[in-house]
Every structure is written in structure tokens, then in C-alpha cells.
Amino acid sequence: MKELNRREFIKSTTVATAGVATIASGISLTTFAAEPKETNPVTNEKRWGMLIDTNKLTETDIDDMVNACQEEQGWGEETHSNADQKPSWIKKVKVKDTATQRISNLALMCQHCEEPPCVDVCPTNASMKREDGIVLVDRHLCIGCRYCMMACPYDARSFVHEELTNQKEHMPRGKGTVESCTMCVHKVDKGEQPACVEALNGDAVIFGDLLDPTSNIHQTLKRVQSTQIRADLNLNTGVRYSGI
Amino acid sequence: MSIIRYEQTQGKSLGFYALIAGLGAFVLAALASVYFMEHNGHHVTGMSNHIVWGLPHVFALFLIVAASGALNIASIASVFNKKIYKPLSRLSGLVALALLAGGLMVLVLDLGRPDRLIVAMTEYNFESIFAWNIILYNGFFLIVGVYLWMMFERRMNKYSRKVGIAAFTWRLILTTGTGSIFGFLVARQAYDAVIMAPMFVVMSFAFGLAFFVLVLMASYKWTARPLGDAIVNRLSNLLGVFVAAVMYFVAVYHLGNLYLAENSGVENFILMDGGIYTQLFWYGQIIMGSLLPLALLYSPATKGNRSMLGLASVLIILGGIAQLYVIIIGGQAYPMELFPGKEILEGYGTIAAYTPTLPELMLGLGGMAVALIAITYLVKFLPFLPESLADNVADPHHKS
């Protein structure tokens, strides 16, 4: 039997190591891919969005959306706060065109901007945008300075004005911090729809991946005229409206 | 000009202890207010989801803006080499630091989670003007602290000009940052104007000097030290120039906004039909805080009268608080333009209501009290004040 010298030993072990590494990485890739969907890292390959058709949305629909959001996230039961102090993650807004007198009803919530002013101004990085476009508040980093509320063009954020009890497990709300619509990220990550969308029967609100050419929202947005609220601010919102 | 001798105040009189006790009562009331607000949550204040920054922010920003302005006297002496202001430099640095401490105390204690101050100190979003300001405020303490050391320590005196230039530059950047907190809020009709930054710088000149004049006159009167007319009249003239400059910036700001058609609504609100905000603007900021002090400072009947200078300074401070109230709260009360060309019937769009509560007022006044206590105590322990500022001592052009 031939004796291994040092050079040949290194050569053979290197080849073997590289081979094992290649196979192993293949295995691990397969393994990660096979893992349940919710542990996948969030990437910018998706951009979650919503299309709200105000022609189809009735006032009752909007009330249902608001109620579903309250129930899902547990806001609205504050007893000490007055009407202006109570949180409102989603609200019913009624607008009248000053020229034509046409009245539209719409649901207004965090617009999940691509360039969110709330994220820009937050001193502690508590306001943040996920790679998939969902804008959130990290309750552990929020110091309650409320600058994000000053910066939000959509009046979408609320401050918790009192002590809370019985918070939902997925939604750690707390006194002295800021909150807003999370697009029900806890449901979306499990492949479900946001609670407000689920509360509706028809297709007045479509939720989905704006970037996916096969998604209903993508195809509908290609077909119909839609708009962003305060489009002049160039924030490229994830929530779009048609009919206003 | 003879050699300036600095000396601590005695701080043993009944008046001294009465002053400390009076100010201490305000600080205690502020702490009690903080406990009350933190214990219950902000629902006990007049603030809401529409007026998110209330009366405490008015006081906090007033004190922070005045702090950087109070340093001007030292800057004029070291940066621009005006000898007559040199004896006032130490006090100028002290008043600046004290006012900033008071302002920051109010700002921090009005946070929703003041217990997380450490987060604000360790987690920085460098895109946020607020985060820059945290660095600028801390840096101000450091740089003015070093500046005072250069002034106090004879061997270091030679560096005081260089450090003074650094401190002057820093304070300009700091107030630019404070003004920019509002100047870059694109969504709000009342803000979103770059002129906010220089306007705040000029406001700081006037508010800071008014505060400084009061501290100077009170400390010399209460310690029975000579204070000559040369210095007082110089400060009085300077104060008038600063007040006029603020009026100029306010005029440009509003005229500029009126020129932009999209802002005519908010301008109409502030200048014409905004109720309390319109009244505070015209009666508080313009008449009481600007025109009346200018008349007191320049009219032949009152010019050179120290009581009138004191009154003018008090009015400038009150007018400044009114001005910040109009900017901060009036700017939030007016709704954002969400749907141009449409009237919002429900859900948003009304003028937001705000009635400040006693705890908010006490917290704000507590910040002022903290600043004044700090000044009162420190002039007792360190030689900040020249033993005499009589004309033959302080005035480089005095002819005896």
C-alpha cells in the first residue's frame, strides 16, 4: 500500500471536504425548504398590499372591517380614554367631492408605505418596515415619543393612553407606546388573510402580493384604475383604492 | 477696563433659601405630576391621538431653544472678540446648560415610556432628526462643559476662543436640528418649511437673551453687586434687534406659506379664524411678545430703565411660549390634507381639540424651576459672577 505524503493527504482531504460540503449544503437547502412556511425569513420578493374598491364597499362592510380588526387585535376597549384618545387602527371615512357632491366611503388604516415617514423619524428604530412591505412598531424599542404620529400623513397611528389588561397573545399592546395596523402580520405569515379582509364576503377588498403576477391583486391592479391617498408624497403605499 | 474678579454668591440669606424653597415647590409639583401622568397614562392629560405633543413640549422646546440662545453672550465675547461681553461668558455658559437640563427633563418625563431612556441612548436611527438631536443635546453639555473649564482654569484660558468657536458652531447646528424637527414633516400643512430651522435659530437668540438678562439683573440686584449701564444698555439693544429679527422670520414664514395655495387653509386658521391660536398669535406672540417689548426697549420714555428692560424680557419669554404654543399645538390642531378637492364628512378632518391640564402645566413650569435652581446653586458654589460689573470695570471704553 502506498504511503500518503503530506501533499497527497491535503489534496485528498480537501476534495473530500469540498464534496461533503457540497452535498451537505444541498441537504440543508432541501431541509430549509421543507420547513413550515411561517419560519421562512421575510424577503423583499413579496410586497403585501390591499386594494379597496370604494364602489363595492358599503358602510356596513366598513363597520364589519373595523369590528373584525378590534376583535382580532384587542383595541377599542379602553375605558378611561376619551374618543380622541382611544386607539383607532382602522376607521371609516366618508368623503364628499366638493364639485360633484359624490360621496365615497372608505376604510383608512396604515397605508404600509414603501418609504414610510414614521420609520424615517423614529429615533430608536422602533418603527420599522419588514422586507415584505409591512410597517410595524417594535413595542420593546418604542419610547413613546410620538414623533411617528407627527410624521404619518394618514393619521394612522395611535398612542396607548392607559394601562391595558387581557392583551391578545400575538399583540403585546402596552401603555405609553404607539401602535397601528399590522396588516395582521401574525395571520399573513401563516398564509391567512388579514382579519378585516376575512370579515367581508365579496371582493370589495383584495389582499395579496403586489409583486406576484398570478395574484388576484396584481391582476386587478393591472386592469382597473386605482389611486394612492396623498400620492403626491411619493410614498408608494401598499394600500390602494379604486373608486375615489 | 480693570481686571475682572469672579466671586461666588454668599447664598446664606433668607431670600436665597426662600428662592430655593419656592423653586423647589415647583419641582416637587412637577414630579408629582409626572407620577400622576405615568401612573394613569396620558389619558389624564389634554393630549390625544391628534394633539400628540401638548403643553410639556411647548415648555421643553422653549427651554431647549432658549438654552442655545443663552450661550450667545459667551460666543459674542470669544468668537467675535467683543470685550464688554467677556465678563458675562461664564454665566452665559451656565444659563445655557441649566436651561437645556430643564428642557430635556420635561421632554424625557413626557415620553410614553420614560423608563426606556436607555433605549433612546443606545438605539439610534441615524435617519431621524430626533436621534441627531439626542446626540446634539448630549454634545452640547460636553462642549459647553469644556468651554466653561477653559474659562475657569487660568492655564486653559488660551484655548477658550477655540472651544468657544466649536461651542458656537455646535449651538447653531443644535437649534437648526430643533427647528428641523418640524421643518421636515411633509404631511403637515403648518410645518414642512425649511425656514423653520433658521427661524428657530433666531428665536433662540431672543428667548435665550431675555432669560439671560433677567438672570443677570436679578443676581446682581439680590447680591447687591454693581451692574453698570454700559452692559445693560448693550444687552437691551441687542435684545431689541433679536426680537425684530424674529418678527422678520415670522413674517417671511407666513407670507411664504400664503403664497403656496395649498397652505392657505392653515394660514387662514392661524391668522384669522383659529380661535385660541389666532388670539395667541396676534395678542400673545405679536403684540405682547414682540411689539410691546420693542416699544419698551426703544421708546425714549422707557429706554435705559431697568424695570422696563426686565418687563420687556418677561414679555418676550411669555410671547415666546405663546409662539411655540401656536407652532406646536396650532400646527397639530389643523387637520392634514388627506383628500384634496374633497370634504371629509366623517372619520377625520375636524380641528382637533386640546385643553391643557394642570399636571402638564406643572411639568412645564417644573422644567423652568429646575433650570433656575441649577443657576442659583451653581453661582453659590463656583465663581460664575464678576464681583462688579460697574462701568469702570466692565466697559472697555469707559472714561473716568
Interface residues (C-beta under 8 A of the other chain):
Chain A: E78 H80 S81 N82 D84 Q85 K86 P87 S88 K91 K92 V93 K94 V95 K96 D97 T98 A99 I103 L108 P117 V119 D120 V121 C122 P123 T124 N125 A126 L141 C142 I143 G144 C145 R146 Y147 M149 M150 A151 C152 P153 Y154 D155 R157 S158 F159 V160 H161 E162 E163 K175 G176 T177 V178 I229 R230 L233 I244
Chain B: E38 N40 G41 H42 H43 M47 S48 N49 H50 V52 W53 L111 G112 R113 P114 R116 L117 V119 A120 E123 Y124 N125 E127 S128 I129 F130 A131 I134 I181 L185 V186 A187 R188 Q332 M336 E337 L338 F339 G341 K342 E343 I344 L345 E346 G347 Y348 A352 A353
